[in-house]
């Protein structure tokens, strides 16, 4: 697998993320199987700290980088995230957590 191997998966979950942000946060269980189909990683977990819709450049996690790619291209995300301090976290048990 090459670059952007998780982009299609994050595109699938982008509406969920946008809804969680709009509703003030929450969590959503993702499928470990979907991630394992795309890559073989020791860990898929990550944490993103987003300020005013700006996601920092990520070096370590392809999973998080691909999420950044999807969110950076989402007008809905940019609108929902404007003026907010958001944390998006994927736990080792594939729970997606969004907190504001």
Buried (B, 14 or more C-beta within 10 A) or exposed (E): EEEBBBBEBBBEBBEBBBBBBBEEBBEBEBEEEBBEEBEEEEEBBBEBEBEEBEBEEBEEBBBBBBBBBBBEEBEBBBEBBEEEEBEBBBBEEBEBBBBB
